[in-house]
């Protein structure tokens, strides 16, 4: 199994908490990701999920990007920088 941790920077506080909730809810439609958690803190979203196939995190990046685009409908000065924090095998 792999634990993938991703971060999206530059999310404003007026949309961050709701976006985190909506993204976590959206990942319930993606049962191949176990334990999908999304939280908002200090201008960013932290996303953690576990799966048995994404050894480099790129599939999860793509799917989180889709959920982010579907749930955050606001523009701001930052571009929503999405990065891989870590991928751990366990």
C-alpha positions in Angstrom: 0.0 0.0 0.0 1.0 3.6 -0.6 0.2 6.7 1.5 0.2 9.7 -0.7 0.3 13.2 0.8 -0.4 16.2 -1.4 -0.6 19.9 -0.8 -2.4 22.7 -2.6 -1.1 26.2 -1.6 -2.8 29.5 -2.0 -6.3 28.6 -1.2 -8.1 31.5 0.5 -9.8 31.1 3.8 -13.2 32.0 2.5 -13.2 28.8 0.3 -10.7 26.5 1.9 -12.7 24.8 4.6 -15.6 24.1 2.3 -13.3 22.9 -0.5 -11.6 20.5 1.9 -15.0 19.1 2.9 -16.2 18.8 -0.7 -13.0 17.2 -1.9 -13.1 14.6 0.9 -16.8 13.9 0.0 -15.9 13.6 -3.7 -13.3 11.0 -3.0 -16.0 8.7 -1.6 -16.9 8.2 -5.3 -13.3 6.9 -5.8 -13.3 3.7 -3.6 -9.8 2.7 -4.9 -8.5 5.4 -2.6 -8.7 4.3 1.0 -8.8 6.8 3.9 -9.0 9.9 1.7 -8.7 12.9 4.1 -8.6 16.6 3.1 -8.0 19.4 5.5 -7.5 23.2 5.3 -4.9 25.1 7.2 -3.0 28.3 6.8 -3.8 29.0 3.1 -3.6 25.4 1.9 -5.3 22.1 1.5 -3.5 18.9 2.8 -4.7 15.7 1.2 -3.8 12.2 2.3 -5.0 9.0 0.8 -4.0 5.3 0.7 -4.1 3.0 -2.3 -2.4 -0.1 -3.6 -1.2 1.2 -7.0 0.1 4.8 -7.0 3.8 4.3 -6.2 4.8 7.8 -7.4 1.6 9.8 -6.5 0.9 11.0 -10.0 -2.5 9.3 -10.3 -3.6 10.9 -7.0 -2.3 14.3 -8.2 -4.5 14.0 -11.3 -7.6 12.9 -9.4 -7.1 15.6 -6.7 -6.7 18.2 -9.5 -10.0 17.1 -10.9 -11.8 17.3 -7.6 -10.2 20.7 -6.8 -11.3 22.1 -10.1 -14.8 20.8 -9.6 -15.1 22.2 -6.0 -13.2 25.5 -6.0 -15.0 28.0 -8.2 -13.1 31.1 -7.3 -10.0 32.9 -8.7 -7.4 34.5 -6.6 -3.9 35.7 -7.0 -2.3 32.3 -6.5 -2.7 29.5 -9.0 -3.4 26.7 -6.6 0.1 25.2 -6.5 -0.4 21.4 -6.2 2.6 19.4 -5.1 3.5 16.0 -3.8 4.6 16.1 -0.2 5.4 12.5 0.1 4.6 8.9 -1.0 5.3 6.2 1.5 5.0 2.5 1.1 3.7 0.6 4.1 
